[in-house]
Structure formats: C-alpha cells, structure tokens
C-alpha cells in the first residue's frame, strides 16, 4: 500500500498546486488542474517514465470516473424546473446549434483538409461537437452563475448538445441492441420513480450523521452507470438525467448540495481534470501540431457561427452572447470518451487519437480563458434566481470567492 498512498499524496499535491495557481492567475480551478496534469505528465514522464504518474491505475480511474459522474449529477441538479419551462426553447436552439455546426464542420475539415477516411472524419465531428458539462458547471459554480437563470439556461443547453453527441455516436458507430432497450427501459422506470421516492426517503431517513442521502444518490448513480456501460453507453449520461429529474428536490436542499460539493471538488474532480490533462502528449503536439490546431480552430469557429447568432436572436447582448458561445465551445468528457471509443474500436489510429484528445482538452482551456478575460457578464451576478442562495452565500458554503476570481 506504500506505493498507493505515495501516489495519492502526489495527486492531491498536484490538486493543491492547481488550486493555488487558479487563485494567483484568476482562472477556474478546473482549467488549472488540466494544465497541471499536462505539465506533471511531461515532467514525471521525463524523470521516472510515462507510467509513473499512475493515470491508468484502477483506483485513479475509479476516482476520476466518480468525479465525472457526481459533477455531472450536480450540474443536472442545479437546473431549475421553472427556468427550464420558461427557457426550454432558447436552451434547445442554442444546444442544437452548438452540436450541429461543429459536428458537420469538424467532420468536413477532418475529411477534406486532413485526409482522414470517412468513418474517422465522422468520429472527429462527434468528438469535437461536445460541450463539457463538467467544465461549464465548474466555471458556473466558481463564479456564482449556477444560481442565476442565465447559468441554468446555459447548463440546459449543454445537456442538449451532449445528448446530440451521444445519439450521433450511437447511430453511426454503436448500433442499438437489446442491451440498449434494457438500459432505456430501466432508465425510464428509474427516472419516473425517483422524483416520487427521493423526497419521501429523505423526509424519513435524512439529516442523520450517517449521510443516508448521499449513499442513496450514489447507489442510483453507480447502478445506472453500470447499466449504461453494459449497454455500450456512458455512465455520465444517466447521471445528468438523474440530476435533472431531482432538481426540484435535491437541487433545493442546499445543505446536501454543499456536502456533495465538498466531496466532489475536494477529492474527486481533481483526479478527473488532472487525469484528462495527463493524456495530452506535449512532445507529440510540438512535433505535429497541424491537426490539433486545425481541429481546435474549426471547432471554435463553427461554434461561433452556430451559437452566437442564436443567442443574439433571443435578445442576449453582444458581450453575453460571446461569453455563452465560448462556454459552449468547451469540451472534455464526451469528447475524450468519443475519441477513446474510436481508438478502441480501431476507427482512428494513435496519431489521430492524440490530435483529437489534445484538441478536446485545448477546447476546455482556450475558450474559457478568453471568455473570462474579455467577455465576463458581471451583471448576471447581481441578479440571482429567485428563491435560491446568492453567489456570495454560495461562496461561504465552499465555492471560490467570486470577487477575487473575476477581478473588478
């Protein structure tokens, strides 16, 4: 166990360093963790070998996967049913444009500019079409947008985008089977029962030191996650849906949300974001940066031409529309998942995989840095959604200080 504890100390030390960097540089912690993961893999790999960081250790993969699942669940739970009912058309149109434009644009670029074969090109389009719920939610929470109607609308649009990605991946590369039908049927049953069962279970057994609420939620998250992977889907998809259907109950229990955030941001998500950054091979990118840069540029360009006009059509000011567009340009979870799916099924080769993953991780960093540096919509922080805690109280509960992070 000595090696395991030493490796755990290394990863938490990297997480601590990333958090300090995020404060000093005034960037979101998720982004600093990705960059720290990339640098750590480069340095540790040069000194002790590429396997020394332990990114492929089973317990590291489990913690990282759990971080992605719980973070995605929290993002879904932050959605306000009232806001969803009022803004579903806007969120749906933004999410659909956010998926279609880069899906078609990046597939065309991979086929006609990079010379990839048709199936590899379609996979590139799918991987680059995503919007990272994990990154967007982490940014929303850190700056206080998660309690505003604006932030909840953007998170809903993220779900629409990633739903399009999952459907496209399934239709093109993973034909539906009887396992898919079992997963859909079981998921529909759980999503129907949970909104009725959860408040009754919490009322009878909640508010105890044994944290029965957290165990109850993790049971369903892990159970449906296992069923999703068995059906060749992804565990984060049912996690987001569970969060959505429980937004009216769990999402309004601020004490429970705080405790889950402590677990998630204190332990789990550093493993997820640092591990994602460790997949980027800096030497490979320096040797052949063309594909990576092209895919990143095409994704950001097509996201702009897809999302920006839609947000403007719904009355968003130019600065706010640009901020929304840049956040919708982020990618991480489903992009890396899609890339790994292509590599494991021999749809793409190792070189194509490296370019895709680098572009996906780059899209998690570059658009968010630009958005927070030049287009930050300060006015939304003064207009929290009615009936929820303000960004300042969220900071007190454990989020980062909004004023310190975004500057004057």
C-alpha positions in Angstrom: 0.0 0.0 0.0 3.0 2.3 0.3 3.0 3.0 -3.4 -0.7 3.7 -3.4 -0.5 6.2 -0.6 2.5 7.9 -2.1 0.7 8.2 -5.5 -2.4 9.6 -3.7 -0.2 12.2 -2.0 1.3 13.2 -5.3 -2.1 13.6 -7.0 -3.5 15.7 -4.1 -0.3 17.7 -4.0 -0.9 18.5 -7.7 -4.5 19.4 -6.9 -3.4 21.8 -4.2 -0.9 23.4 -6.5 -3.5 23.7 -9.2 -5.9 25.4 -6.7 -3.2 27.9 -5.7 -2.4 28.6 -9.3 -6.1 29.3 -10.1 -6.2 31.9 -7.3 -2.9 33.6 -8.4 -3.8 33.6 -12.1 -7.6 34.2 -11.6 -8.7 31.2 -13.7 -11.1 28.5 -13.0 -9.7 25.6 -10.9 -10.8 23.0 -13.4 -8.6 24.6 -16.1 -5.6 24.9 -13.9 -5.9 21.2 -13.0 -5.9 20.3 -16.6 -2.8 22.3 -17.3 -1.1 20.9 -14.2 -1.9 17.4 -15.3 -0.3 18.0 -18.7 2.8 19.5 -17.2 3.0 16.8 -14.5 2.9 14.0 -17.1 5.6 15.7 -19.1 7.9 16.2 -16.0 7.3 13.0 -14.2 7.4 11.1 -17.5 10.8 12.6 -18.3 12.2 11.7 -14.8 10.6 8.4 -14.0 8.7 7.1 -17.1 5.3 7.8 -18.5 3.6 5.2 -16.2 5.0 6.8 -13.0 2.1 9.3 -12.7 -0.3 6.4 -12.4 -3.1 7.8 -14.6 -4.0 4.3 -15.6 -4.1 2.8 -12.1 -7.5 1.3 -11.5 -8.2 3.3 -8.3 -7.3 6.6 -10.1 -9.6 5.8 -13.0 -12.4 5.0 -10.5 -12.0 8.2 -8.6 -11.8 10.2 -11.8 -14.8 8.5 -13.2 -16.7 9.0 -10.0 -15.8 12.7 -10.1 -17.2 13.0 -13.6 -20.4 11.2 -12.6 -21.1 13.2 -9.4 -20.1 16.5 -11.0 -22.4 15.8 -13.9 -25.2 14.9 -11.5 -24.7 18.2 -9.6 -24.8 20.1 -12.9 -28.2 18.5 -13.6 -29.5 19.1 -10.1 -28.7 22.8 -10.5 -31.3 23.1 -13.3 -34.4 24.9 -12.1 -37.6 23.4 -13.4 -39.2 26.8 -13.6 -36.3 28.2 -15.6 -36.4 25.1 -17.8 -40.1 25.6 -18.5 -39.5 29.2 -19.4 -36.3 28.9 -21.3 -36.5 25.4 -23.0 -36.9 26.9 -26.5 -33.8 29.1 -26.1 -31.8 26.3 -24.5 -32.9 23.8 -27.0 -32.0 26.0 -30.0 -28.6 27.0 -28.5 -27.8 23.4 -27.7 -28.8 22.1 -31.1 -26.8 24.8 -32.9 -23.9 24.0 -30.6 -23.9 20.4 -31.7 -24.7 20.6 -35.4 -22.3 23.3 -36.5 -19.1 21.7 -35.2 -20.2 18.2 -35.9 -20.6 18.9 -39.6 -17.7 21.5 -39.8 -15.1 19.3 -38.0 -16.1 16.2 -39.9 -15.7 18.1 -43.2 -12.3 19.5 -42.0 -11.0 16.1 -41.0 -12.1 14.6 -44.3 -11.1 17.2 -46.8 -8.3 19.1 -45.0 -6.6 16.3 -43.0 -7.4 13.5 -45.4 -8.9 11.2 -42.8 -11.2 8.4 -44.0 -15.0 8.9 -43.8 -15.6 7.0 -40.6 -12.6 8.6 -38.8 -13.9 12.0 -40.0 -17.4 11.4 -38.6 -15.8 10.4 -35.3 -13.8 13.6 -35.3 -17.0 15.6 -35.9 -18.7 13.8 -32.9 -15.7 14.3 -30.6 -15.4 18.0 -31.4 -19.1 18.7 -31.2 -19.4 18.3 -27.5 -19.8 20.9 -24.8 -18.2 20.0 -21.4 -20.9 20.0 -18.7 -18.1 19.3 -16.2 -16.1 22.4 -17.2 -19.1 24.7 -17.7 -20.6 23.7 -14.4 -17.2 24.1 -12.6 -16.9 27.6 -14.0 -20.6 28.4 -13.2 -20.2 27.3 -9.6 -16.8 29.0 -9.1 -18.1 32.4 -10.3 -21.6 32.2 -8.9 -23.6 31.8 -12.2 -25.1 28.5 -11.1 -27.7 30.4 -9.0 -28.8 32.6 -11.9 -31.4 32.0 -14.6 -28.6 32.6 -17.1 -26.4 29.9 -15.7 -29.2 27.4 -15.6 -30.2 28.1 -19.2 -26.6 27.5 -20.3 -26.4 24.2 -18.4 -29.6 23.1 -20.1 -28.2 23.9 -23.5 -25.1 21.9 -22.6 -27.3 18.9 -22.0 -29.0 19.3 -25.4 -25.6 19.5 -27.1 -24.2 16.4 -25.4 -27.4 14.5 -26.0 -26.9 15.1 -29.7 -23.3 13.8 -29.4 -24.4 10.6 -27.6 -27.2 10.0 -30.2 -24.9 10.5 -33.1 -22.2 8.2 -31.7 -24.9 5.5 -31.1 -26.5 5.9 -34.5 -23.3 6.0 -36.5 -20.9 3.6 -34.6 -22.8 1.7 -32.0 -26.0 0.1 -33.4 -28.9 -0.3 -31.0 -29.2 -3.8 -29.5 -31.4 -5.5 -26.9 -29.0 -4.2 -24.3 -29.9 -0.7 -25.4 -33.6 -1.4 -25.0 -33.0 -2.8 -21.5 -31.0 0.3 -20.5 -33.6 2.7 -21.9 -36.4 0.8 -20.2 -34.7 0.5 -16.8 -33.6 4.2 -17.0 -37.2 5.4 -17.9 -38.5 3.4 -14.9 -35.9 4.9 -12.5 -36.4 8.4 -13.8 -40.2 8.0 -13.2 -39.9 6.6 -9.7 -37.0 8.7 -8.3 -38.9 12.1 -8.1 -41.6 10.3 -6.1 -39.3 8.1 -3.9 -36.5 10.6 -3.1 -38.3 13.2 -1.1 -40.1 10.5 0.9 -36.9 8.7 1.6 -35.1 11.9 2.6 -38.0 13.0 4.8 -38.0 9.7 6.8 -34.3 8.9 6.9 -32.5 12.2 6.1 -30.5 14.6 8.3 -28.5 11.9 10.1 -24.7 11.6 10.7 -24.6 8.5 8.5 -25.4 10.6 5.4 -28.0 8.3 4.0 -28.9 10.9 1.4 -25.5 10.7 -0.2 -25.5 6.9 -0.1 -29.0 6.8 -1.7 -27.9 9.0 -4.6 -24.6 7.3 -5.2 -26.4 3.9 -5.3 -28.6 5.0 -8.2 -25.7 6.9 -9.9 -23.4 3.9 -9.8 -26.2 1.4 -10.6 -27.4 3.2 -13.7 -23.8 4.0 -14.6 -23.0 0.3 -14.6 -26.1 -0.4 -16.7 -25.1 2.3 -19.2 -21.6 0.9 -19.7 -23.0 -2.6 -20.0 -25.2 -1.3 -22.9 -22.2 0.4 -24.6 -23.3 3.9 -23.5 -21.6 6.2 -20.9 -22.1 6.5 -17.2 -22.2 10.3 -17.2 -25.4 10.4 -19.3 -27.8 8.9 -16.7 -26.0 10.9 -14.0 -27.1 14.1 -15.8 -30.6 12.9 -16.3 -30.9 11.8 -12.6 -29.8 15.3 -11.6 -32.4 16.9 -13.9 -35.3 14.8 -12.6 -34.2 15.5 -9.0 -33.6 19.2 -9.5 -36.8 20.1 -7.8 -35.9 18.1 -4.6 -32.2 17.6 -4.3 -31.3 20.8 -6.1 -33.2 22.8 -3.4 -31.6 21.1 -0.5 -28.6 23.5 -0.2 -27.1 21.7 2.8 -26.9 18.4 0.9 -25.6 20.1 -2.2 -22.8 21.7 -0.1 -21.8 18.4 1.3 -21.7 16.8 -2.1 -19.7 19.7 -3.4 -17.1 19.2 -0.6 -16.7 15.6 -1.6 -16.6 16.3 -5.3 -14.4 19.3 -5.5 -12.2 18.4 -2.6 -11.4 14.8 -3.7 -12.9 13.6 -6.9 -12.8 16.2 -9.6 -9.0 16.9 -9.2 -8.4 13.3 -10.3 -10.7 13.8 -13.2 -9.3 17.0 -14.5 -5.6 16.2 -13.8 -6.0 12.8 -15.5 -7.6 14.5 -18.5 -4.7 16.8 -18.8 -2.2 14.0 -18.4 -3.5 12.4 -21.7 -2.0 15.3 -23.7 1.4 14.5 -25.2 3.2 17.8 -25.4 6.1 16.3 -27.5 3.7 14.8 -30.0 1.9 18.2 -30.3 5.2 20.1 -30.8 6.3 17.6 -33.4 3.0 17.6 -35.4 0.7 20.5 -34.3 -1.2 20.9 -37.5 -4.1 18.5 -36.9 -4.6 19.7 -33.3 -4.6 23.4 -34.2 -6.9 22.9 -37.2 -9.5 20.9 -35.2 -9.4 23.4 -32.3 -9.7 26.3 -34.7 -12.6 24.7 -36.7 -14.4 23.8 -33.5 -14.3 27.3 -32.1 -15.1 28.9 -35.4 -18.1 26.7 -36.1 -19.4 27.0 -32.5 -19.2 30.8 -33.0 -21.2 30.8 -36.3 -23.7 28.3 -34.8 -24.3 29.6 -31.3 -23.6 33.3 -31.4 -26.5 34.2 -33.9 -28.9 32.1 -31.9 -28.1 33.8 -28.6 -28.4 37.2 -30.2 -31.8 36.2 -31.7 -33.0 35.6 -28.2 -32.0 39.1 -27.1 -28.6 38.5 -25.5 -26.3 41.5 -25.5 -23.1 41.0 -27.6 -20.8 40.5 -24.7 -23.1 38.0 -23.1 -23.7 36.2 -26.4 -19.9 35.9 -26.9 -19.5 34.5 -23.3 -22.2 31.9 -23.9 -20.7 31.0 -27.2 -17.2 30.5 -25.7 -18.5 28.4 -22.8 -20.5 26.2 -25.3 -17.2 25.8 -27.2 -15.6 23.9 -24.3 -15.2 20.2 -24.4 -13.8 17.4 -22.3 -15.8 14.5 -21.0 -17.8 13.3 -24.1 -15.0 14.4 -26.4 -12.4 12.2 -24.7 -14.9 9.4 -24.4 -15.7 9.6 -28.1 -12.0 9.7 -29.0 -11.2 6.7 -26.8 -14.2 4.8 -28.3 -12.8 5.4 -31.8 -9.3 4.2 -30.8 -10.5 1.1 -29.0 -12.7 0.2 -32.0 -9.9 0.9 -34.5 -11.9 3.7 -36.2 -8.9 6.0 -35.7 -5.2 5.4 -35.1 -3.0 6.6 -32.3 -1.9 9.7 -34.1 -5.5 10.7 -34.8 -6.4 9.9 -31.3 -3.7 12.2 -29.9 -4.7 15.1 -32.1 -8.4 14.7 -31.1 -7.7 14.4 -27.4 -5.3 17.4 -27.5 -7.9 19.5 -29.4 -10.6 18.4 -26.9 -8.5 19.3 -23.9 -7.4 22.5 -25.6 -11.1 23.4 -26.1 -11.6 23.0 -22.3 -8.9 25.7 -21.7 -8.7 28.2 -24.5 -12.3 29.3 -24.9 -12.8 29.6 -21.1 -9.7 31.7 -20.7 -10.9 34.1 -23.4 -14.4 34.2 -22.1 -13.4 35.0 -18.5 -10.7 37.5 -19.6 -12.7 39.6 -22.1 -16.5 38.8 -22.0 -17.3 38.1 -18.4 -21.0 39.1 -17.8 -20.8 40.8 -14.4 -24.4 41.9 -14.5 -25.7 38.4 -14.0 -24.0 38.1 -10.6 -26.3 40.8 -9.4 -29.4 39.0 -10.4 -29.6 35.6 -8.7 -32.6 33.4 -9.4 -35.5 34.0 -7.1 -35.7 31.7 -4.0 -32.1 30.5 -4.1 -28.9 31.5 -2.3 -26.9 34.3 -3.7 -23.4 33.8 -5.2 -22.0 35.3 -2.0 -23.7 32.7 0.2 -22.6 30.0 -2.2 -19.0 31.2 -1.7 -19.5 31.0 2.0 -20.7 27.4 1.5 -17.5 26.4 -0.2 -17.3 27.9 -3.7 -14.5 30.2 -4.6 -14.7 34.0 -3.9 -16.4 35.5 -6.9 -14.9 38.9 -6.4 -11.4 37.6 -6.1 -11.7 35.3 -9.2 -13.1 37.7 -11.7 -11.5 41.0 -10.7 -13.0 44.4 -10.9 
